[in-house]
Amino acid sequence: MNAMSLRKNLLGWAVAASLAVPAVCQDLVAVKAGKILPITGPILENGVVLLENGRIKKIGKAADVEIPWAAKVIDASGKVVMPTWVVAHSQGGQRGLNENMQNVPWLSVADAIDPSAIYFEDALRAGVGTIHVLAGNQTLLGGQGMVVRPFGRTVEDMAVAANTGIKLSLQAGNGGRLQQIRKLRRALADVREYLADFDRRKAEFDKEKAAGAIPADKTWTEELDRQKKGACELVQKKAKGWLFVPSFAEVDEALRLAQELDLTCILGPNIDEAIGMLKKLGKPVVLDEMLEYFETDEETQKEKKLCSARLLADAGVPFALTLGQSGPTSYAWWQLGTCVRNGVDRQLALEALTTVPAKLLGLDSQIGSLTEGKLGNLQILSGDPLQATSWVETVVLEGQIVYERAKDPRLQFLFAEEANKAKKAAGPDKTEPAQAPTGDKPVQDGKEAKKDDKPAGETPKETPKADPPKAPAREVR
C-alpha cells in the first residue's frame, strides 16, 4: 500500500467514525428558520420547529412558538428547513449483491449493508434521512429489504424497519424476457405447491388427532422451511413484494402478478406505451433514477424526449422518485429539477421524495413531512431545494444533529487540497521584499564581499614600502 492510498483509507475511516458519532441528544431542540417547507401544510416564513425527545412538538411562526430556556437553539435564519428526503428503493450501501443466485428469498440485505459505505455519507450530504435498501434488479426472488437511516456504527443502529418485503424482478436474463417471466411463475408455483402440501399434512394430523389415532397431548410441531418462509408469506400476502418492471413490455405481466400478490412496482424509464395499464394498479409506483429517455418516431425518424414523471403526472398516477448512487441523479435537486423542467408541478415533485415514498413504506405517520407528533427528521438548506447552488448545511434525525457541513472532514480535506493546488498554480509571491543577509559581511551586487574588498568607488591607497634591513656591523680586530 503506497502513501497516497493509505492516506485515503485513513481519511475514509476517520470520516466514517466522525459521522457515526452523534451529537449529544437534546431533550429540547429549537430550530429557528427563515423559511419552513412542511410539505403537507403552508410555507412558513420566519418560523420555529420545536423538537422534544426526538419528535416534533410544535411548529409555527416565531411569534407563536415559545422556546424553552433549556432548549438547544439551532439558528437557521435566512435558510430553508424541510423534512429529509425519503428514498423508496435503492441498491446502495451494500458490500455485494446476490444476483449470481437469483432465487434466494431467505436472504436479507441486512447481511450485506455496510454502515461505513461512502454511499451513506453522500446520502447525508444530500439531505436523505430514510433509505429503503433492496436487492438488485438482476434477480428473481432476491430476498428481504430493510429501511435504514444513513447514520450509525452498526446495521442495528441504522435500522428503521426490517423485513420490508421481497424484491422480485422481470429484468430479462440470459434467456430473454419470456424466459424470465416463465422462471418467476415457476418459482411462485413451487412455493404454492409446498404450502398446499404443508397445509394438507397439517390437516391430516388434526383429523387423525380428532379420531384418536394420535394422543391428545401431542401437537403439530413442524414449521415452514426457513428457506421458503419468506416466499410463503409473499404468496399468502402476509409480506409485500417490490417488483422491478424494466419497460412497458413487462407491465401486462406485472398487472397479472399484482392481482395475486401485494406488489409495489418499480418502473424502468421506457413506460410511455403502458400508461393506461398503470392506471389500473390503483396505487403509487416507484420510478427508476433515469427520468428522461428518447424515442425515435418511425415515420419522421426524429428523436423525441420523454419524461416518465410527466407521463405519470398527466395520467394521475402517484409516483415516488429515487436517487442514484453517483452522478447527477444522486442529487435531489437534479431529480426535482428534471420533473419541474418537464412540466411536473413543483409540489407534486417535492411529495415524490417525501410523503409518497413514506406512505409506500408504511411510515407516513412517522416521516415525510414536518408535522407535530412525527419524528424530528429535518434538513437545513442554504437556499431553495430545487436550486443547484443550494447545499445541505445540517441534518437532524430524531432530534440529533447527525451532519454539519462546516464539520464535514471529507469536504475539509477536499477544499484544503484545492486551495493548495490553487496556491501552487499561482507561483511564489513576488511582492515579498528580499531579506537582507545576516552577518558581518557586506553585500556588493548580490555577492558577498571578501575581507580585503574595498567599497565601490574608493581608490585604494599605496602602502609605503619599508626600508630593507641593514647588515649588522663587523667587529674590527
PEZICOR-V84982 format. One record per residue. N is the residue number from 0. RES is the residue in three letters. PSI is psi in whole degrees, -180 to 180 (NA if undefined). OMEGA is omega in degrees with one decimal (none if undefined). D_CENTER is the distance of its C-alpha to the mean C-alpha in Angstrom with 1 decimal. Layout:
# PEZICOR-V84982
N:RES:PSI:OMEGA:D_CENTER, N:RES:PSI:OMEGA:D_CENTER
This chain:
# PEZICOR-V84982
0:MET:124:179.9:29.0, 1:ASN:174:-174.8:29.7, 2:ALA:-36:-178.2:29.1, 3:MET:-47:179.9:26.2, 4:SER:-35:177.2:24.1, 5:LEU:-42:179.5:25.1, 6:ARG:-40:179.3:24.0, 7:LYS:-40:178.5:20.5, 8:ASN:-43:178.5:20.3, 9:LEU:-38:178.3:21.6, 10:LEU:-43:179.5:19.1, 11:GLY:-42:178.2:16.1, 12:TRP:-40:-180.0:17.9, 13:ALA:-41:179.6:18.7, 14:VAL:-45:179.9:15.2, 15:ALA:-41:-179.7:14.0, 16:ALA:-41:-177.6:17.2, 17:SER:-38:-179.8:16.9, 18:LEU:-21:-179.3:13.4, 19:ALA:-10:179.3:14.7, 20:VAL:109:-176.4:17.8, 21:PRO:158:170.1:17.7, 22:ALA:158:-179.9:20.1, 23:VAL:125:-176.8:23.2, 24:CYS:127:179.5:22.7, 25:GLN:136:175.1:25.0, 26:ASP:-35:-179.9:27.1, 27:LEU:126:177.3:27.2, 28:VAL:130:178.1:24.8, 29:ALA:124:178.9:25.7, 30:VAL:112:178.7:23.5, 31:LYS:113:-170.8:25.8, 32:ALA:146:171.8:24.2, 33:GLY:-36:177.6:25.7, 34:LYS:138:178.4:24.2, 35:ILE:125:174.4:22.6, 36:LEU:92:-176.0:20.9, 37:PRO:-11:-178.8:21.1, 38:ILE:-50:-176.5:20.5, 39:THR:3:-179.8:23.3, 40:GLY:-178:-179.4:25.9, 41:PRO:153:177.7:27.5, 42:ILE:136:-178.8:25.9, 43:LEU:123:174.3:27.3, 44:GLU:138:178.6:28.5, 45:ASN:62:-175.7:29.1, 46:GLY:179:-179.7:27.7, 47:VAL:136:171.6:26.8, 48:VAL:118:-179.1:24.3, 49:LEU:122:-179.6:25.9, 50:LEU:138:176.2:24.1, 51:GLU:124:-179.8:26.2, 52:ASN:41:174.4:25.2, 53:GLY:-1:-179.2:21.5, 54:ARG:161:-179.7:22.5, 55:ILE:116:179.5:23.5, 56:LYS:-40:-176.6:27.2, 57:LYS:142:175.1:28.1, 58:ILE:134:-178.6:26.9, 59:GLY:-170:176.5:29.3, 60:LYS:150:-178.5:31.1, 61:ALA:-35:-179.0:31.7, 62:ALA:-18:-175.6:35.4, 63:ASP:-8:-177.3:34.9, 64:VAL:120:178.0:32.6, 65:GLU:124:-179.1:34.4, 66:ILE:119:178.8:32.3, 67:PRO:149:-177.6:33.7, 68:TRP:-25:-178.0:35.0, 69:ALA:-2:-175.9:33.0, 70:ALA:145:170.3:29.6, 71:LYS:124:-175.4:27.1, 72:VAL:127:173.8:26.7, 73:ILE:115:-176.7:23.7, 74:ASP:107:177.0:25.1, 75:ALA:35:178.5:23.0, 76:SER:135:-179.0:26.1, 77:GLY:6:-178.8:25.6, 78:LYS:172:-177.2:21.9, 79:VAL:131:177.2:19.9, 80:VAL:131:-179.0:18.7, 81:MET:169:178.6:16.8, 82:PRO:154:176.1:14.8, 83:THR:157:-179.2:11.1, 84:TRP:150:177.0:9.3, 85:VAL:122:-179.1:9.7, 86:VAL:117:-172.9:8.3, 87:ALA:-16:-178.0:11.6, 88:HIS:124:178.6:11.1, 89:SER:149:174.4:8.9, 90:GLN:3:-174.0:10.4, 91:GLY:163:174.6:7.7, 92:GLY:13:-179.4:8.4, 93:GLN:147:178.7:12.1, 94:ARG:-32:-179.8:15.1, 95:GLY:151:179.2:16.9, 96:LEU:161:-172.9:17.5, 97:ASN:31:-178.4:20.8, 98:GLU:-20:178.1:22.0, 99:ASN:-27:173.9:25.1, 100:MET:101:-168.6:26.3, 101:GLN:-40:-173.9:25.7, 102:ASN:83:-176.2:27.5, 103:VAL:62:-176.3:25.8, 104:PRO:-12:-179.4:25.4, 105:TRP:-10:-179.0:26.1, 106:LEU:167:177.3:22.9, 107:SER:143:178.2:19.7, 108:VAL:-13:177.8:16.2, 109:ALA:-28:179.3:16.7, 110:ASP:-11:-177.0:18.7, 111:ALA:-16:-177.3:16.2, 112:ILE:133:179.3:13.0, 113:ASP:106:-177.8:12.8, 114:PRO:-24:-179.1:11.8, 115:SER:5:-178.9:12.3, 116:ALA:139:-179.4:10.0, 117:ILE:-20:177.0:8.7, 118:TYR:-42:-179.2:5.5, 119:PHE:-34:173.1:4.9, 120:GLU:-51:-177.5:6.8, 121:ASP:-33:178.5:5.1, 122:ALA:-43:177.3:2.4, 123:LEU:-43:179.3:6.0, 124:ARG:-26:-179.4:7.7, 125:ALA:-1:177.4:6.6, 126:GLY:16:179.2:7.9, 127:VAL:133:-179.6:5.8, 128:GLY:-19:-177.5:8.2, 129:THR:132:-177.6:8.6, 130:ILE:130:173.6:7.4, 131:HIS:107:-177.2:10.5, 132:VAL:126:179.9:10.6, 133:LEU:169:176.5:13.7, 134:ALA:168:-177.3:16.0, 135:GLY:176:-177.0:16.2, 136:ASN:-19:179.6:18.4, 137:GLN:62:-175.3:21.3, 138:THR:-179:175.4:22.6, 139:LEU:-71:166.9:25.3, 140:LEU:102:-164.6:24.7, 141:GLY:11:176.3:21.5, 142:GLY:175:-173.8:21.4, 143:GLN:145:175.9:19.8, 144:GLY:179:-177.9:16.2, 145:MET:138:175.7:14.5, 146:VAL:128:-177.3:12.5, 147:VAL:161:166.3:10.7, 148:ARG:144:-175.2:9.4, 149:PRO:54:-173.8:6.9, 150:PHE:132:178.2:10.2, 151:GLY:156:-179.3:13.5, 152:ARG:-31:-177.0:15.9, 153:THR:168:177.4:16.5, 154:VAL:-36:178.6:15.3, 155:GLU:-38:177.6:17.9, 156:ASP:-35:-176.0:16.5, 157:MET:-21:-169.0:13.0, 158:ALA:133:171.3:14.8, 159:VAL:-46:177.4:15.2, 160:ALA:133:179.8:17.1, 161:ALA:161:177.4:18.4, 162:ASN:59:-175.7:20.2, 163:THR:5:178.3:18.7, 164:GLY:165:-176.0:20.5, 165:ILE:137:177.4:21.3, 166:LYS:129:173.1:19.8, 167:LEU:158:-178.8:22.6, 168:SER:140:172.6:22.8, 169:LEU:14:178.0:25.5, 170:GLN:126:-176.3:24.3, 171:ALA:133:175.9:27.5, 172:GLY:-147:-178.5:28.1, 173:ASN:-28:-177.0:31.2, 174:GLY:-2:179.4:33.6, 175:GLY:179:-173.6:32.2, 176:ARG:-48:-177.8:31.1, 177:LEU:-36:178.2:34.2, 178:GLN:-38:178.0:34.0, 179:GLN:-42:178.0:30.5, 180:ILE:-43:179.8:31.7, 181:ARG:-43:-179.2:34.8, 182:LYS:-39:179.4:32.9, 183:LEU:-42:177.3:30.6, 184:ARG:-42:-179.5:33.7, 185:ARG:-40:179.8:35.6, 186:ALA:-42:178.9:32.8, 187:LEU:-36:177.3:32.9, 188:ALA:-38:177.8:36.7, 189:ASP:-39:179.2:36.9, 190:VAL:-42:179.6:35.0, 191:ARG:-39:177.5:37.3, 192:GLU:-40:178.2:40.3, 193:TYR:-44:179.0:39.2, 194:LEU:-41:179.9:38.8, 195:ALA:-41:178.5:42.1, 196:ASP:-40:179.0:43.8, 197:PHE:-46:179.5:42.3, 198:ASP:-37:179.2:43.5, 199:ARG:-45:-179.5:46.9, 200:ARG:-36:177.5:47.5, 201:LYS:-40:178.2:46.5, 202:ALA:-40:177.2:48.9, 203:GLU:-39:177.8:51.7, 204:PHE:-47:-179.5:51.2, 205:ASP:-37:-179.7:51.5, 206:LYS:-43:178.8:54.5, 207:GLU:-37:178.2:56.3, 208:LYS:-40:177.9:55.6, 209:ALA:-31:-179.9:57.1, 210:ALA:-6:179.9:60.1, 211:GLY:3:179.2:60.7, 212:ALA:-20:178.7:59.9, 213:ILE:136:-179.3:57.1, 214:PRO:146:-175.3:57.7, 215:ALA:-26:-178.0:56.5, 216:ASP:-1:-179.7:54.6, 217:LYS:135:-178.4:52.5, 218:THR:162:177.8:49.0, 219:TRP:119:-175.5:46.5, 220:THR:-10:-177.6:44.2, 221:GLU:138:177.9:42.4, 222:GLU:163:177.3:38.7, 223:LEU:144:176.4:36.4, 224:ASP:129:-177.4:35.3, 225:ARG:-35:-178.3:32.0, 226:GLN:-14:-179.4:30.8, 227:LYS:-8:-172.6:31.8, 228:LYS:-45:-179.4:30.9, 229:GLY:-43:179.2:27.4, 230:ALA:-34:177.2:28.9, 231:CYS:-43:178.5:31.9, 232:GLU:-31:177.8:29.9, 233:LEU:-49:-177.5:28.2, 234:VAL:-22:175.7:31.6, 235:GLN:-1:-177.6:33.0, 236:LYS:25:172.6:30.2, 237:LYS:-19:178.2:29.3, 238:ALA:154:-177.7:25.8, 239:LYS:152:175.0:23.5, 240:GLY:143:177.8:22.7, 241:TRP:104:-170.7:19.8, 242:LEU:122:176.0:21.6, 243:PHE:124:-179.7:20.3, 244:VAL:103:-170.7:22.9, 245:PRO:-28:-177.4:22.7, 246:SER:179:-179.1:25.4, 247:PHE:-25:-176.5:28.2, 248:ALA:-24:-178.2:30.5, 249:GLU:1:-176.3:28.8, 250:VAL:-37:-179.8:28.6, 251:ASP:-43:177.4:32.2, 252:GLU:-36:177.9:31.4, 253:ALA:-39:178.3:28.3, 254:LEU:-38:178.2:30.6, 255:ARG:-44:179.6:33.1, 256:LEU:-33:-179.4:30.6, 257:ALA:-23:176.4:29.3, 258:GLN:-23:-177.3:32.9, 259:GLU:-27:-173.7:33.0, 260:LEU:162:173.5:29.5, 261:ASP:95:-170.5:27.0, 262:LEU:147:164.9:24.5, 263:THR:128:-175.7:21.5, 264:CYS:135:173.9:21.3, 265:ILE:114:-169.1:18.3, 266:LEU:138:169.9:20.0, 267:GLY:-178:-172.6:20.0, 268:PRO:-31:-170.2:21.1, 269:ASN:81:-173.4:24.8, 270:ILE:6:-170.4:25.9, 271:ASP:-32:-177.0:28.4, 272:GLU:-2:-177.0:31.4, 273:ALA:15:-177.8:30.2, 274:ILE:-41:179.6:29.3, 275:GLY:-40:179.3:32.5, 276:MET:-34:-179.2:31.8, 277:LEU:-27:177.2:28.3, 278:LYS:-25:-178.9:30.0, 279:LYS:-17:179.2:31.9, 280:LEU:-39:178.4:28.8, 281:GLY:22:178.8:29.0, 282:LYS:161:180.0:25.5, 283:PRO:155:176.0:22.1, 284:VAL:166:178.0:20.3, 285:VAL:132:179.2:16.7, 286:LEU:144:172.8:16.4, 287:ASP:166:-176.5:15.0, 288:GLU:-28:-180.0:12.8, 289:MET:107:-174.3:16.2, 290:LEU:-23:-177.6:18.0, 291:GLU:144:175.6:21.0, 292:TYR:165:-176.1:23.6, 293:PHE:144:174.4:27.3, 294:GLU:148:-179.3:30.4, 295:THR:128:178.5:34.0, 296:ASP:129:-175.9:36.9, 297:GLU:-29:-177.7:39.5, 298:GLU:-49:-176.1:42.4, 299:THR:-15:-177.7:41.4, 300:GLN:27:177.0:39.0, 301:LYS:144:179.5:36.8, 302:GLU:143:178.9:33.0, 303:LYS:131:179.8:31.3, 304:LYS:133:178.7:27.7, 305:LEU:151:178.7:26.2, 306:CYS:121:-177.5:23.1, 307:SER:-42:-178.6:22.1, 308:ALA:-41:179.8:20.9, 309:ARG:-41:179.8:24.3, 310:LEU:-43:-179.8:26.2, 311:LEU:-39:179.4:24.8, 312:ALA:-42:179.0:25.2, 313:ASP:-31:-179.3:28.8, 314:ALA:-5:179.9:29.5, 315:GLY:22:179.0:28.3, 316:VAL:118:178.2:25.7, 317:PRO:145:-178.1:22.7, 318:PHE:155:174.9:19.4, 319:ALA:140:176.4:15.6, 320:LEU:158:172.9:13.2, 321:THR:166:178.0:10.1, 322:LEU:141:178.0:7.6, 323:GLY:175:179.9:8.3, 324:GLN:-17:179.6:7.2, 325:SER:170:178.7:9.4, 326:GLY:-173:-175.3:12.0, 327:PRO:-30:-178.1:12.6, 328:THR:-7:177.5:11.0, 329:SER:-5:-179.8:7.4, 330:TYR:133:-179.2:8.8, 331:ALA:-40:-177.7:9.8, 332:TRP:-32:179.1:13.2, 333:TRP:-47:-179.3:13.9, 334:GLN:-43:178.4:13.5, 335:LEU:-43:179.2:15.5, 336:GLY:-37:177.3:17.9, 337:THR:-42:178.3:18.5, 338:CYS:-52:-176.5:19.6, 339:VAL:-39:179.2:21.7, 340:ARG:-29:179.8:23.3, 341:ASN:9:173.0:24.4, 342:GLY:6:177.4:26.0, 343:VAL:139:179.4:23.7, 344:ASP:140:-177.0:24.4, 345:ARG:-46:-178.6:22.0, 346:GLN:-39:178.4:22.0, 347:LEU:-39:178.8:21.3, 348:ALA:-44:178.8:18.3, 349:LEU:-39:178.3:16.8, 350:GLU:-28:-178.5:17.8, 351:ALA:-13:176.4:16.0, 352:LEU:12:-178.8:12.5, 353:THR:-82:-172.0:14.1, 354:THR:-38:-177.7:17.5, 355:VAL:-51:177.7:17.7, 356:PRO:-33:177.2:14.8, 357:ALA:-39:178.6:15.8, 358:LYS:-41:179.0:19.3, 359:LEU:-34:-179.5:18.4, 360:LEU:-3:-178.4:16.9, 361:GLY:24:-177.0:20.0, 362:LEU:20:-175.7:18.4, 363:ASP:-16:175.8:19.7, 364:SER:-6:-176.3:22.1, 365:GLN:-37:-172.9:19.5, 366:ILE:175:174.1:16.4, 367:GLY:-22:179.3:15.9, 368:SER:163:175.2:18.4, 369:LEU:94:-177.4:20.3, 370:THR:141:-179.7:23.3, 371:GLU:130:-178.4:25.7, 372:GLY:-21:178.9:25.3, 373:LYS:169:178.7:21.6, 374:LEU:146:-179.7:19.1, 375:GLY:65:177.1:18.5, 376:ASN:107:-178.0:14.8, 377:LEU:159:177.3:14.8, 378:GLN:148:177.5:13.5, 379:ILE:120:-178.1:16.1, 380:LEU:153:179.3:16.1, 381:SER:-19:-179.2:18.8, 382:GLY:-160:-178.0:19.8, 383:ASP:138:-176.5:19.4, 384:PRO:-17:179.3:15.9, 385:LEU:-2:-179.8:17.2, 386:GLN:134:179.5:18.5, 387:ALA:-23:-178.5:17.1, 388:THR:-3:177.5:18.7, 389:SER:144:176.3:16.9, 390:TRP:162:179.8:14.2, 391:VAL:123:179.8:12.6, 392:GLU:-38:-176.6:15.3, 393:THR:143:173.5:14.7, 394:VAL:130:178.3:12.5, 395:VAL:125:177.1:14.8, 396:LEU:120:179.5:14.1, 397:GLU:42:176.2:17.4, 398:GLY:-2:179.3:19.4, 399:GLN:137:173.0:18.0, 400:ILE:110:-176.0:16.7, 401:VAL:-12:178.5:13.7, 402:TYR:135:172.9:12.8, 403:GLU:122:-177.1:15.3, 404:ARG:-36:-178.2:15.1, 405:ALA:-19:-178.6:18.8, 406:LYS:14:-178.9:18.3, 407:ASP:110:-175.1:15.3, 408:PRO:-33:-179.7:17.3, 409:ARG:-41:177.3:15.5, 410:LEU:-40:178.0:16.0, 411:GLN:-41:179.0:19.5, 412:PHE:-45:-179.3:20.2, 413:LEU:-43:-179.8:19.2, 414:PHE:-36:178.1:21.2, 415:ALA:-41:178.3:24.1, 416:GLU:-43:179.6:24.3, 417:GLU:-39:178.9:24.4, 418:ALA:-40:178.7:27.1, 419:ASN:-40:178.5:29.1, 420:LYS:-44:-180.0:29.0, 421:ALA:-36:-179.7:30.3, 422:LYS:-41:179.0:32.9, 423:LYS:-38:-179.3:34.1, 424:ALA:-31:-180.0:34.3, 425:ALA:-22:179.8:36.4, 426:GLY:-179:-179.1:39.0, 427:PRO:153:179.8:41.2, 428:ASP:112:-176.3:42.2, 429:LYS:-7:-178.3:45.8, 430:THR:-12:-178.3:46.7, 431:GLU:130:178.7:47.3, 432:PRO:149:178.2:51.1, 433:ALA:137:-179.2:52.5, 434:GLN:137:178.8:53.4, 435:ALA:139:179.3:57.0, 436:PRO:149:178.3:57.8, 437:THR:159:-179.7:59.1, 438:GLY:-179:-176.9:62.4, 439:ASP:-11:-172.9:66.1, 440:LYS:125:176.4:66.1, 441:PRO:162:-179.1:66.2, 442:VAL:134:176.7:64.3, 443:GLN:119:178.1:66.1, 444:ASP:40:176.2:64.3, 445:GLY:0:-179.8:61.2, 446:LYS:147:179.0:63.3, 447:GLU:129:-178.0:64.4, 448:ALA:148:176.0:68.1, 449:LYS:167:-177.4:70.4, 450:LYS:-35:-175.4:72.8, 451:ASP:-8:-178.9:75.8, 452:ASP:144:179.3:74.2, 453:LYS:157:176.9:75.7, 454:PRO:147:-178.3:74.1, 455:ALA:139:177.6:73.9, 456:GLY:-3:-178.0:77.0, 457:GLU:129:-178.7:79.4, 458:THR:127:-179.0:82.4, 459:PRO:141:178.3:83.0, 460:LYS:147:179.2:86.4, 461:GLU:137:178.1:88.9, 462:THR:123:-179.0:89.6, 463:PRO:139:-178.2:93.4, 464:LYS:139:178.5:94.8, 465:ALA:144:176.9:96.5, 466:ASP:141:178.5:100.2, 467:PRO:147:179.8:100.7, 468:PRO:142:179.3:102.0, 469:LYS:147:178.4:105.8, 470:ALA:141:178.1:107.5, 471:PRO:143:-179.9:109.1, 472:ALA:143:178.6:112.9, 473:ARG:144:176.2:115.3, 474:GLU:128:179.3:117.7, 475:VAL:127:178.4:121.3, 476:ARG:NA:none:123.7
